Amino acid sequence: MVRGRPDVEIPRLVDAVDATSVHASEDYSPFGRRRDAAVVDALGDTPFEAEGSPYLVSPGRVTKSDGEPYKVFTPFHRRWAEHGWRKPASSTITTSDLLDPKEITKSGRIRIPAAPVELSLAAGERAAQERWAEFVEHDLAGYDDDRNRPDNDVTSRMSPYLKYGNIHPRTLAADLGRGKGAQAYLRELAFRDFYADVLFHWPESAWRNWNSQFDDIDLDTDKKAYERFDAWKAGRTGFPIVDAGMRQLSETGFMHNRVRMITASFLVKDLHLPWWWGAEWFLDQLMDGDMASNQHGWQWAAGTGTDAAPYFRVFNPTTQESKFDPDGEYVRRWVPEAGTDDYPEPIVDHKAEREEALRRFGEI
C-alpha cells in the first residue's frame, strides 16, 4: 500500500510499473471530484479513465422530466426503479493479470501493512460475498419486520463492504426478488443512491444545512455544550439506548441504523448541538462512514435536509427503547451497569428539552 497525496503517489506508481493509463471507479463526492481532478493534472499525458460508480444508478442520471434533480425521496425512488441498472459485471481477470506489489521496486514507497486492529468483520471480497450469502439465506425474508430491532442483530452488515468496494450493489440487487424483505432492502439501496445524488447536486450540503432556513436556528456551542457533547460521545448521558449505541460505535466501529437515528435526534434536539458535530464524530468512528449517507442521514434527523424528518419530530429515547429493545437485551449488552448506582443520572430532562427544541424552531 502507498500512503501520500494521490496526485503525487499515483504518477509515481505509473512510472514505477510503466503504466499506459490509470483506471478508477468514479467518485462523485466533493472531495473525490477535487482529488481526481488533481490526479488528472498531475498525470499529464497519461490518460485517467473514471469508470462506473459504487452505486446502482450513478448520481446525476435520475432526474425529473425537466432535467432538475429530485429533492424528495419517493418520486426519486419511483424514477430510479424505472431507470434500472445493469447486471453485475463478470470478471475475466486471472491471477496472472495481477501485479504483486512486492515486485514493484522502482517506487521504493510500497509496503503491505498489517491490520492495526482486530476487525469485527472479516475484510475483503470473499468475506463480503460470504456474508451476503449468509444474510440472504437466513435474514433477508424477515428484513422488513426485523431491521429496526438492534437486539436481534439481523441486519446485513454490508455497509462497510459497500464503502470499500469489496462488493457492488448490483451484486446485491441481483439476489433481491419480489418478497417483502427483499423489496425493503432494495429500498435502502435506493436511499444510498438518493443521498449520493443529493450530495452530487448540492456539494455544500456535506457540512452545511441543505435547507438554509435552519442557518438561523439557535444552537449551543458554549463550554457546557462541549461537556454534554463529551458525555454523548462516551455513552454517559443517562439514557440507556443512547449510551448503548455510542458504546457500540466506539467499541466496534458500527451502530445499528435505528440507534443512529435515536442518538442523532438526541444530540440535535435534546442537547441542541450542531448536527455536524455528530456527523464528524460518526465519520471518525464508523467503519462504514460514507460521506453522502452519513451527512444526509444526520440532516434527516436534524430536520435540515432534503425530505427530512420534520424538526418538530423529536425522538423520545425512553419510548424508542421500549419499542425497539423491548426486553432490554441490546442495552444490557452495551450498558451492563444501567439501573445501578454506577450508571449516571440523565444529563437533561427530555420533556423540557423537547419543548425547548420546539421553541427554537418556532423562532425561525
Secondary structure, DSSP 4 states (H G I P E B T S, - for coil): ---S-HHHHHHHHHHHHT-S-EEEE---SHHHHHHHHHHHHHHTTS-EEEE--SSSS-TTS---TTSPPPSSHHHHHHHHHHH--PPPPPP---GGGSPPGGG--SS-----PPPSS--SS--SHHHHHHHHHHHHHHTSTTHHHHTT-TTT--S---HHHHHTTSS-HHHHHTT--SSHHHHHHHHHHHHHHHHHHHHHH-GGGGTS-SSGGGGGS----SHHHHHHHHHHHHT-SS-HHHHHHHHHHHHHS---HHHHHHHHHIIIIIS---HHHHHHHHHHH-TT--HHHHHHHHHHHHT-STTPPPTT----HHHHHHHHSTTSHHHHHH-TTTTSTTSPPPSS-HHHHHHHHHHHHHH-
